[in-house]
Amino acid sequence: MKNKTFRKDRLAVTISLAMGASMMSPAVLQAQEDAALEEITVTGIRASLDRAMDIKRDAQGVVDAISAEDIGKMPDTNLAESLQRITGVSIDRRNGEGSRVTVRGFGPDYNVVTLNGRQMPAANIEATSASASRSYDFANLAAEGVSGVEIYKTGQAKLTSGGIGSVINIRTARPLEQDDMVLNLSAKTIHDTSTTEGDSLTPEFSGIFSTKFADDTIGVSVATSFSERHSGSAGAETPSGWYTIPGGQGDWGSIMPDNPNFENAPQEGDIYSVPRGVGFAFNEVQRERTNAQLTLQWAPRDDFEATLDYTYAEQDVEQQSNAMGAWFNGVPVSGSFTQGSGNGGVVAPIVYTDATGADVTFNAGAWGSVNENKSVGLNLAWNPTDKLSLEFDYHNSTAENGAKDGRGTNNTIAGVQYNRAATTVDYSTDVPTVSFDFINGQGFDPAQMLTSGTSFRNSYMKHEIEQTRFDGTFEVEAGPVKSIDFGVGYTDSANRSAFANAQRDTWGGYGSPADYDDSLFVRESMASALDEFGSASSSDMTPYYYAADFQGMIDAISAIAAANGETISPCGTVLCASSDWQVDRTLYEEQMAAYSQVNFAWEDAAMPMHLAVGLRYEDTEVTNPGTLPIYDRIEWAGDNEFVAVANGSQPINFKGAYDNLLPNIDFDISLTEDVVARASFSKTMTRPTYDNLQGGATINQLLRFNGGTGNLGNPGLLPYESTNFDLSGEWYYGESSYLSVGFYNKDVENFIGTTSVEQTLFDLAHPAQGPRYDAAVAALGTDDPAQVRAYMESLYGAPVVGDAAEGDPSAVFTLITPVNEKTAEIHGFEVALQHVFGDSGFGGQVNYTTVDGDVNYDNTNTNKGEGVENQFVLFGLSDSFNLVGFYDKNGIQARVAYNWRDKFLTSSFDGAGERNPIYTEAYGQWDISASYDIQDNFSVFMEGINVTNETTRAHGRHENMLIAAFQNGARYNLGVRYSF
């Protein structure tokens, strides 16, 4: 390790005392000793900042860190929320809690997470599809068992590959590095203001015990934690997305420029969108998280140390959902739009009335999932000579996530009332106001409510990693060459993603309202449920929604099925999810790696310098066996809904391979005792997501009049490869204080863009595209879907099925497929300031990161037309800002933190598979914490998260084009901590 430049630390004070003791008077010597003791007893927030600052200063390349104030005492209740305080790091939130991280604009799938240097598996599940993500969810791991986190922003030969954005290493405490005995116990109660049905107070407990004995040759540590949290969310959304149209063109839902019923009707050259529907969602979540880690260490000699550890993490999640919504069939009748620019641009609805006559839905869902992580590892460190250090590391880790029971991992039962005549939506506020016109002036009436279709989805993911590493360092001490690092590694990764959907397409209604007791539908206040949005209490907002009883609807549906002798699910007359997977893919990756790095140092130069030159070689083989469903017909299931029906499955087996050379050069120079300049060059890589690598085509079962959509994988994809340049300067100008300024640039090749191809898969005849359909339209004199469908059912039976023999053409599917097609440049600046105001106890941190690139989304491009390709963009690019102020003295600690992230692009496809952007709007959040030491080893503390009740919002091409707006509430913790 390179030497530190001089500063006032414990070592410096000790040396000063030793050298000057004989020359000092007793009074002066006593004063120096008192100063030394002051330095030694620095603890708390300031001590953790000192440790993080030392890591940054002494690191090779650009590294930032967070260190616990004490063992088991990270500065935030959630690791992701701690990481967001680091320069250049932003987070995604789920249920109001930090979940995944974005570093320098590169999202969760571009960052690798390791635990004590070992790559961790991740098991994510999606609501309506098989999971594709490699990203690690930090909500799985409690902060109490972590001693620190390091974020490597530049590549290093020794680091696990896969992170263009960063490699994030989570460190846990090891017993031989601690005091003779450590005992830390913590208990707190959690009050989450977002829940309306859960417990107002829930518990959290944690404990850490560490000891060593046998002359400090054996160490044992145990860390455990358990937390229960009840939370909720409520908001509005456009679940089926928006339909985009060029002004002046006739299309589904189009509005002609001379339409007198619309103020500022879209004109020729304008780009506008109309909604496919509107909805409100109300969710409740109960989560139990259990973490445990056992670590055993044995160091029989000074030159040998063995460490055996086992880590366990489990998240048990229950969720209930209610939703009210209305779907639109492209029948705009009146309203107003934003003023166009006159030379083409995006205009959006302000007020929009759709005259689709159909149902209002009152959906209900309830499901549970368990995410379980296990890791066992062995590390052997041996120094056979004074010059040679060797290390062997092995771990076998598994992450598994899936349903708790037959409800699956996501479901919905549609409660309906068929008396809607028109719907008016005002999009001028954060949450749009919605009002309904009913047939014959009726309103909501539980006596008219029943159910229609149901969907029980089941998602499963299991990721196993077996990793072996052999690392070594040889101390050379020959001129400027100080040491040589080397190593080899092998990683065997197996990821299985599966999905099944047991769906009933009885969207026209099941049974009659008499079959459903009125008590199944309970009226709730819209203003109370959405109390953080002022528009919810507007006179233009429908004042109520109806919360449907999930289990009650299941029982009512089962009674109808039993009376009819009807099988409605894999469980017969009872609704349940299926484990007969429609998508079941397993991706195997074998990774061989070898690296070497030469470390140079010029310590005696006027300006001490360090240089590291390394090269890592990676060889990856990909194998993708699995099964995909086979479809044999298309049924006309609803007025504008067609369903592809599966019948059996087919095996797949695809392969791919690639290798990469990843060099790195890191240079730093101490311009003065307190100023360090750095320059780094490196190449890093990120592997494609699992769905992109999957071979074969998967389709969405629900089709429209114009055909269907789906996805086509590409197992031959190459990984993203980034060439990185970093320049930075750091000024360590005082105790616990520094200023750093950095510039970074990333040139990324093999970016995976998406393109679309049109194919007629499975030769599925479409019942609404042939001569039978044309004849029905001619006979009726209208193309109204409801009338045409009823007429054809009278001729051909229900449901109407596509028939190639009758001339129905094969449905055309638009398949989105990934391709290596683009390069992009991402660059930005990072500025960070940390300052402590002497011995006052006050201090603070502030940092700001800019992210920019040549991959902006063009909102005026509809992505439609002959030969038009989908736009290539990079998601997650946004500036970020952090501000932390603290006080730490006399047993009192207090901290106020603000985190802000600018608007960023989340996706280029919205809810219906339409090529539309989704932007997450800028968001800032205030968090607070405080503690008081009643005794040296006993303290009380409180924490507040999102104390100002900030809300989140996402929109499409224009701010009025709502995608989702939700409130998640504030969370408060009160607890006690004992340490020994």
N, C-alpha and C positions, 0 to 999 in steps of 0.2 A: 504494500500500500504506500502511496506517495505521502511525503511529509506535509503537515499542515504549516501554513505560514503563521507567523507569530500573532497571538492575540492574548488578551487577559483571560485565561481560563485557569482551572485548578492547577494544571501542570505548571503553567507559567508562574503562578503565585508561589508554588512550592519551591521551584528553582530559585526564584528571587530571594526567598527566605534563607535557603541553604547557602547561597553565595554571599549574602550580606550579613549573616547573623553575627559574625565576629566583629564587625565594624559598627554595629548598632547599639544604642543604649537600650536598657531594658524597656523603657517606655515606648521607644520606637518599635522595638521588636514585638511588644504586646499589641501595638496598633496594627502591625502587619499581620500578626496571627489572627486578630479579630477580622481583618479583611478577608483572609484566607477562609476562615470559617463561614463568612457571609457567602463567599463564592460556592462553597461546598454545599450549603443548605438551600440552594435555589431549587424550588420544586414547582409543581402545579403547571399552569398554562405556560409560564415562561420557560420552564424546563423542557416541555415538549417542543416549544418553538426553537429552543437552542439545539435540540437533537435533530430536528428536521433541517435546520439551517446548516448544521455540520455535514449532514448527508449531502445536501446540495453542493456545498463548497468543495468537499473532498471527492465528489463523484467523477467518474469518467463520463464525458458527454453531458447531456442535459437531463438531469434527474431532479424530480421534486418528491417531497415526502410529507407524510403526516405521522407523528409519533404520539403514542398515548401519554397522557400526563403521568399516569402510573399504570402498573400492570392492571389490565381490565378496565381502563378508564379512557376510552377514546373521546374526542371532543364532541361527537354527535351520536345520536341514538341509532343511527343507521350508517353503514360504511359508505354507501353512495352519497349520502348527505355530507359526510366528512370530505369525500373526494371532491365535491363540487367547490370547495373552498380553494382548491389548487388552481393555479394559473393555467388557463387553457382547457379546463375540464368542465363539462356540462353534464347534466343528468336528465334521464327520463323518469317520470313519476307514474306509479300505478297505485290507485287507492290513496293518493296523497302522500305516498312514501317513495323515497328514492329507490330506483330499481336497476337501471343500466346506465352506462356512462358513454359520453362522447368526448373524444380528445382531439383538440385542434380541428374540429369539424368532421372528424371521422367517427361514425356511429358505433353502436355496440358490437356489431359483427366484425369491425376492423380492429378490435382491441383484444389482446389475449390476457387472461387472468390466470395467475399462478398462485399457489399456496406454498410458501416456503420454497419457491423455485420450481414447483411441480405444476404442470398444466392441469387445470381443473376441467372436468366434464360439465356440461350444462344440459339440462332437460327442460325445454320450453314446450308448452302446448298452446295451440291456437283455438279460437272459438269454432271456426267453420272450415278448417282445413288441417292437413298434416303440417307439423311444424317444420320450419326450414332453418331456424336461426342457430348460430354457434354461440351466441352471446351469453354471458354469465349474469344471472340475476342476483344482485348483492343483497336483496331482501332475504335470501336463504341463510345468510351468515350474520349472527349477532355481533355487534361491535365489541361486546364485553370481553370476548376471548382473543382479541387482536391487540398486538403490541405496537404495530405500525404498518404503514402501507407505502410502497415506493412505486413511483410512476416513471418508467424509462421512456423518454420521448425520442431518443435517438437510438439507432440500432447498435447492438453489441454482439460480437461473435458468440459469446457464451449464452446469450438469451434464447429462450424458446422462440421459434419463429411463429409467424401468423398475425402479428400486430403492426399494421401500417400506422395506425394512430399511436399506439403505445403498447408496452408490456407492463401490466399492473401486478406487482408482487405483494401479496398479503403475508405479513410475518406474524407468527404466534410465538409466545414466550417459551423458552426452554429452561428447564429447572437448573442446570448447572451454570446458567448465566445470571441467576437470581440470588437473592440473599439466602441465608441458611434456611429460613422458612418464611413463606409468604401466604397470608390468608386474607382474602378480599371477598366480602359478602355484600350483596346489594339487593334491595327490595324496593319496588316502586309500584305506584298505581297509575294507570293510564286513563285519562279522560279524553275521549275523542268526540268533539262536538258534531261530527258529520253524521253519526248514526242516529236514526230516529226510532229504531226498534231494538237495537242491541243494548247490552248493559252499559250504563253510564260510566262505570268504573271497572277496569280489568287489571289483572296482576301481571307483574314481570319480576322474575327472580334470577339472580346470577351468583355464581360462586367460583372462586379460583383458589386452589391450594397447591403450593409448590414447596418442596423440601429437598434437601440433599444430605447425605450421610456417608459413612465409611470413608472419612477423610476427604469428603467432597468428590468421591469417585462415582457415586451413584446418585441419580436425581430422578424424582418423580413429580409430575404435575398433573392435575386434573382441573379442567375448566368446564363448567356446565351453565346452561341458561335455559330459561323457559319464559315465554311471553305469550299473552293472549291479548288480542286487539279486536275490537268491534268497530267497524267503520262503515261509512256510507257515501254515496255520491248521488247527485241529482242534476239533470240538465236536459238540454234540447239537442236534437241532432237531425241530420238528413241522411237516414240510414241507407237509402238506395242511391245516394249521390245526385249529381246534376247532369243534365243533358245539354251539351254545348252546340250552338248553331251559329253559322255566319248570317249576319243580318241580310234580309231580303230573300232568303232561300226558304222554300217550303220544305218542311221536315216534321218529324214527330214533335208536337208541342210548339211549333213555330208561331211567331207573331209577325205579321206582315207590317211593313213600315207605315202604311196608311190606316192601320186599325184605330178607329176613333175611340175605342174603349180603353186604350192604354195611353197614358201621358208619357211623352218621350219614348214612344215605341221604337225599338231598335231599328236603325237605318242601314242602308247598304254600306258595307265596309265595317260595321260594328261587329263585335263578337259578344254574344250573350249566352246565358244558360238559363234553363228552367228546371225547377226541382222535380224529382221523381216522387217525392213524398215529404212528409214531415213527421217528426216523432218526439216524444219525451220519454226519458228513461230514469228509473229510480232503483238504485241498487243498495243492497246491504251485504256486508262481508264480515265473516268471523274467521280470524286466522289464529292458529296456534303454531308457534315456532319453538322447536327444541334443538339445541346445539350441545355437543359434548366433544371434548378432546382429551385423550390420555397420551401422555408423553413419558417415555422411559429413556434415561440416558445412563451410559456406563463409560467411564474414562479410567481404566485401570493404570494407564501410564500417561505421561505428559504428551506423548506423541500419537495417542490413539483415542478416538471418541466414537461411540456407537449410539445412534438415536433411533428408537422405534416409536412410531406414533400412529394413532388411530383417530380419525375425525369423523363425526357424524352430524348431519343436519337434516331436519325434517320440517316441512311446512304443510300443515293440514288446513285446508281452506274450504269453507262453506260459503256459498253465495246464493242470494235470492234476488230476483229481478222482476220488476213490473214496468210495463211500457204502454203508452197510448200513442197511436199513430194513425195516419191516413196515407194511402198510396195514391199517386196521381197517374192518370192515363193520357197525359198530354192534351188536356182540354182547357187551355187558358181562355178566360172570358173578359177579364178586366184587370186594371191595376195601373202601376206606374213604374218607370225605370229611371235609373240615374242618368244624368245628362251626358251624352256622348261628346267626344272631342271634336267631332266634325270631320276628322281625317282617319277614322278607324281607330278602334280601341275597345276595351272591355266595358260593357255596361251591364248593370245588374238590377234585378227587381228590387223595388222598395216595398210596394204592396202588390201581391199576386193572388188572384182568385182563380181556382181551378174548379171546373164544373163536373169533375168525375163523380158520377153517382154510384156509390158502392158502400162499403162498410167503414166504420171506425173500429180500430182494433184495440183490445185491452189484453196485451200479452202478459204471460207469467212464466217464470222459469225458476228452477232451484236445482243446484248441483253441487258436487263436492269433488275435490282433487287432493292428492297427496304427492308432494315433491320430496324425494328422499335422496340424500347424498351420503356416500360412504367412501372413505379413503384410508388405506393402510400403507405406510411407507417405512423404509429402512434406509438410514444414511450411515455410512462408515467413512470416517475421516482419519487419515494416517499420514504422518510425516516421517518417512523412513530415514531421511537425512535432514540436516539443517537447511539444505537447498531445495528439497523436493517435497511437495505436498500433493497427496492423492485423495480423491473423494469418489466414493461409489454411492449412487442413489437409485433406489427403486421404489416405485409406488404402483398400486393397483386401485383405481378409483372408479366409482360408478355413480351416475345420476339417473334417476328414474322418476317419471311423472305420469300420472294417469288418473282415471276415475276411481272414486271411492266405492261406488256401487252402480246399480243398474240405471241410475239417472244419467250416466255419462258425464262428460266434462263441460257440456253446455247444452241447453235445451230451451225450447219455447213452445208454449201452447197458446194459440191465438183465440182469445175471446173476441167476439164480434157483435156489432149491432148494425143491421142492414137498412139504415134510413138516412144516409148522408146524401145530400143533393149537391153541395158545393163547399169549398174550404177556402178561407181567406187568410193569408199569412202576411204579416208586416215584418220585413227583414231589417228595419232601420235601427233596431236595438240589439244588444249582445245576445239576448235570448229572444227569438221572434215571438210575437203574439199570434195566436191562432184562434180563429172562430169558425164555427160550423153552421151551415144552413141545412135544415132537416126537411125531409119530405113531409108535406102537410103541416109544417110548423111544429113537428114533434121535437122532443129533446132526448137526452140520454134517459134510458129507462131500463133498469135491470130486468124487467119482465120481458123485454124484447131481446135480451142477450143470450147468446149461445156460443159454441166454439166452431172453429173451422179446421184449418190444418195444424199439424204438429211437426216438430223436428227435434229429434233427440240425437245429438252429436257426441261422438266418442273419439277423443284424441289421446294418443299415447306416444311417449318418447323415452328411449333409454339410450344413454351414452356411456360407453365403457372406454377407459384409457388405461393401458399398461405401458409404463414408461421406464426405461433404464438409461442411466447416464453414468459415464465415467469421465471425471474431470481431473486435471492436474495443473500444477504451477511449478515451474523450475526457476529458482532464483539464480540469475546468471552473474550479475555484478561485474560485467566486462565492459568498461567504458560506459557509454550512455545506455546500453542495453541492461535493464534491471531484471526483467523476468520474461518468461514465455508461458502463456496459458495455452492449454490444449485440451481436447476432449472429443468424445464420440457419444452418440446417443441413438436410441431406437424407440420409436413410439408406435404402438399398435392401437388404433382407434376404431371402434365399431359404434355406429349410430343408427338406431332404428326409429323410424317415424311411421306411425300408422294412424289411419282415420277411417271412421265409418259413420254413416248418417242414416238413421231409421226415420224416414219422413213419410207422413201421410199428406197427400195432396188434395184433401177434402176442403179446398178453400171456398167452395160454394156453401159451406155449412155442414155440420154433422148433427143429425137429430133436429130437434126443434127447441125453441126457447122454453117450452114446458118441461123439457128434460133436465133443465138446469135451475136449481133453486136460486131465487133472487139474492139470497145472502152470500152467494159466491162472489158477488161484485160489490165492493165497498167504496163509497164515494169519499174522495180525499181532496183537500184544498190545494189548488195549484200554487197559490201565493205562499202558503206555509211550506210546501215542499221545495220551492225555489226562492227562499227568502233572501238570498244574496243577490238576486237579480230583480231590479225594480220593475221591469216590464211584467213580471209574473202577477202583479196586483193591478195591472192596467185594466181599464174597462173593455179594451179590445181583446183581452185574453179570455179564453174559455175558463171559467172559474174553478172547474172541477175536472178531475180524471177519476177513473175507476180502477182500483187495485183488485186484480183477480186472484182468487184462492187457487194456488197451483195444485195442491193435493185434492181439493174438492172437485176441480175440473177433471183430474185424472179419474177419480171415482165415478163421476157422472158419465164420462166417455166409456169407461169400462162397463158400466151398467147397460149402456146402449149396445155395445159390441156383444156382450153376453146374451142380451135379448135377441139379437140378430144372428147369433152363432157365427160371429165374424172374427177373424184373426187380424189384429191391427198392429202387431209388433212382434219382435222375436220372442216376447213373453206371452203371446196369445192374445187374450182380451185385455191385458194390462199394458199400458205404455211403458216402454223401456228402451234403453240404448242397445245397439248391436256391437258385438265384438267380432263379427264376421267382416274383417277389415276390407274396405273397398280400395284403399290405398295402403300398401304395406311395403315400405322400402327400407333396406338396410344398406348403409354405405360404409365400406371398410376402407380405411386409409392406413398404409404402412409408410412411415417416415424414417428414413435413415439420415443421420446428420453427423458431420465432422467439422471441427473448427480448430483454428490456431490463431493466437494473437501475440505480438511482440510489444512489450511495454518499455518505453524509453523515458529517461528522466535526466534533467540537467539541474540538479539541486543547488550546485555551487555557483551557477551563473548569476550575473547581476540581477537578472529577472528569471527566477526559477521557472522551468518549463517541463511539461510532460506530453508525451506522444504515445498513442496506442494505435497499432495497425493490425487489423484482424480480417479474417476471411472465414465465412461459414458456408458449407456445402450442404444442400438439402436435396434428397431424392424421395419423391412421393409417388406411390402407386394407389390407384383408386379402383375399387371393384363395387359394382352396384347390382346385386340381385334383388328380386322382389316380385310383387304381383300387382297388376292393375286390373280394374274391372272391365268387363265386356258389356256393351249395351246393345239391346236388340230391337228397341222400338221407341217412338216418341208418342206420348199421350197428350191430348189437349186437356189440361187439368183445370185451368181457370180462364177467364175471359181473355187475358193477355199473357197467360202462363202455359208453357209447354214443358213436359218433364221427360228426360231421357231415362228409361228404365233399364237397370242393370240385370244381367243374367249370367252369372259366373265370372270368372277372372282368368287372366293369362299371365304366365311367368315372364319376367324380364331379367336380363343379365348383361350389363354394360361395363366397359373398362376404360380407364384413362391413366396417363402417367405424365410426369414432368419433373424437371430438376432445376435448381436455382443456385447461383453463386451470389452470396450476400457479403460484400466487403464493408468494412467500416474503418474510418480514420478519425481519431479524436485528438485534439490538441488544446492545451490550455497553458497560459502564461500568466505569472503573477507580475503585473506591471508595477505594483507597489506592494507593501505588506498587506494592504486591504483591498486591492483591486485585482480581480481575476478576469481575463478575457478568454473566450472559448470559440473554437471553430470545429464543426463536425461534418463529416460526410458519411453517408451509409446508404445501403439498400435494404429494404424490408419487404415483406410479402404478406398477403392475406389470402386465405383459401376461399373459394366460392361457397355460397350457402348450399345447404343440402338439396333444396328443391331445384336449384339451377343445375346441379350435377345429375339429378335423377333422369334416367333414360325413359323414353316413352312419353305418350301424351295422356294427360288427365283433363277431363272436361267438367264444367259446372253443369249439374243436372238440370237446372232451370234454364229454359230457352225462351226466346221471344219470337215474334213473327218473322224477323229478319235473320234468325239463326241463333247460334250459341257461341259460347266463349270457352276457353280452356288454357292449359299451359303445356308446353313442350320442353322437356329438359334437355340438357346437353352435357353428357359426362366427359366430353373432350375439352371442356373449358380449362384455360390456364389460370393460374392465380393472379391476383393483382400484384404488381411489382412497383415499388415506389423508390425513386432516387431522392434522397433527402439531404438538404443543406441547412445547417444551423450556425448562426453567429450570435454571440451574446456577451454581455459584460456584467460583472457583479461587483458591487462596492459594499464591503462589510465595514461600515463606518463607525460602529459602536457596539456596545454590549447588546446582544440579541437583536441587532438592527442591521438591515441591508437594503440595498436597492439593486434590482436587476432589470436589464432591458435586453430583449432578444428578438431576432428575426428568424423565421423558418420558411423554407420553400420545399414543396413536395411535387415532383413530377411523376405522375402515376400512369403506368402502362397497363394494358389488358383490362381496362375498366369494363365491367360487364354491363353492357347496355341491353335493351330489349327491343326486339322487332316482332312484327306479327306476320303470320302466314295464314292463309285460308285453305282449309282442307275439309273434305267430306268424310269424316271418320265413321267407321262401322256401317256405312251405307244406310244411315237412318233416314227413312222417308219422313218429310215434314207434312203434317196434315193440313196446314194452312198455306201451302205454296203451290198446290197443283190444280188440275182442272176441276176436281170436286169442289174445292174452295171457290174458284172463279164462278162456277155454276151457281153455287149458293148465294154469292153476292149479287149475281145477275137476277136470280129469282126473287130476292128480297128487295133489291134496289137500294141496299145500304151495305156498308162494310162494318157496321157496329159489331164489335167482337161478341157481345152477349147474344145478339140475335142470330148471327151467323153460326155460332157454336151450337145454340139450341136447335137450329134448323138441321145442321149436319148430324147431331145426335139423334134426331127423329128419323133420319135416313139410314145411318150406319151404326147406331148404338152408342152407348156411353161407356167409357170415354171414347172420343174419336181418336183413332190410331192412324198414324201415317202408313200408307199402303203404296209401295212402289208399283205393284201390279196395276193399280188404278191411275198411275201416272204421277203420283206425288214425287217430286224431286228430292234428292238427298239434301239434308240440312247442311249448311255451310257453317263451319266453326272457325272463329277467329282465334288462333292460338298464339299466345304470347310466349316467345322463346328467347332465352338469353344467348348473347354472343359476345366474344371478345372483340370489341370494335373501336374503342375510344382511348384517347390519352387525355389527361387533364392536369392542370397545374393549380395547386393550392398553396397559398402563402399568407403570411400574417405576422403580427407583432405581439409580443408578450411583455408586459410591464408589471413589476411587482415591487411593493414597498412594505417592509416590516419595520416597525419602530416601537421602541420601549422608552418611556419618558423617565429615565433615570431610576431612582428608587421609589418613585411615587406609587408604583403598582399599576399605573395605567399604560396601555399600549394598544397597538392596532395593526391591522394588515389591510392592504388594498391592492387589488390586481385587476388588470384589464387585458383582454385578448381580442385581437381582430382576426377574422377568418374571411378570406376572399379567394375567388377562383374564376376560371373561365368556363363555368358550367352552370350558368344561370338559366332559369326556366323562362320561356317566352309565353306569356299568358295570352297573347294574340294568335298563337298557333293552335288551331283546333285539333291537330293531329289526325285530321280526316281528309279523305280524298284519295284518288288513285295514286299509288306509289309513295304516299306520305309516310315517313318513318316516325316512330315514337321518339320524342325528344330525349336526348341523353342529358341526365342531370345527376348531381351528387346530393344526397340527402344530408340534412343536419348541419349545413354550414351556417354559423351564426356567431356573432360577437358575444362575449360574456364579461361580466363584471362582478367582483366580490368586495365586500367591505365588512371588516370585523373589528369591533372595539371591545376591549376587555379591561377588567380590574382584577388584580391578584395580589393581595397583601393581607397580613394579619388574620389569616384564616378565612378570608372572604374572597370568593371568586365570582365574577359576573361577566357575562359575554353577550353581546348583541351582534348578530350577523345578518347581512343582507346579501342575497344572491339574485342576479339578474341574467337572463338569457334573451337575446334578441330573436325576432321572428326567423323561422327556418322552414325549409321545405321538408315535409314528412314523407310524402309519397307522390307518385305521378299517376296513380289510379285511385278512383274513389269507389264508393260502395257498390256500384253496379258493374264494375270492371271497365267503366268509361275512362278514356285517357284524359283525366283532369288532375290538376295539382291539388295537393292538400298542404296548406301552410299552418304550422303551429304558431300562434301569435306570441309576441314578446311577453315574458312572465318574470315577475320579481317576487321574492318571498322574504319575510322577516322571521328570524328565529331568535329565541333568547334562552339563556340558562344562567343559573346562579346556585352557589353552594356556600354553606357556612360550616366551619370545623368547630363543632361543640367541644370536642376533645381532639388530641393529636391523631387519634385513630378512629374517630367517629364524626360523621358529618351528615347534614341533611341537604337536599338539593331539589331544585325544580327546573323544569324544561318546558319551553313553549315552542311549537312548530307551526309556522304559518299563522302567526298570532293576529294578522290583519285580515284573515279569511279571504285571501286572494282566490280568484277563479281562473280557470283555463278556457281557452277558446281556439278553435281551428276553423279556417275558411278555405274556399276554393279560389278561383281566379280573381275574385273581388271580395272585399270584406263582408258584403251583404250575402254572399253565397256561403251561408253557414254550413259547416260540416259537423261540429260538435261544440257545445259550451257547457261546462260542468262546474259545480261547486263541490269542494272536498272538505271544507271546514278547517278549524284549528284543532290542535292536539296538545294536551298539557300532561306533564308527568310530575309526580311528587314522590320523593323517595328518601331512603337512608342508606348510608354506606359505612361498613365497618372494615377496617384493615389492620393487619398485624404484621 
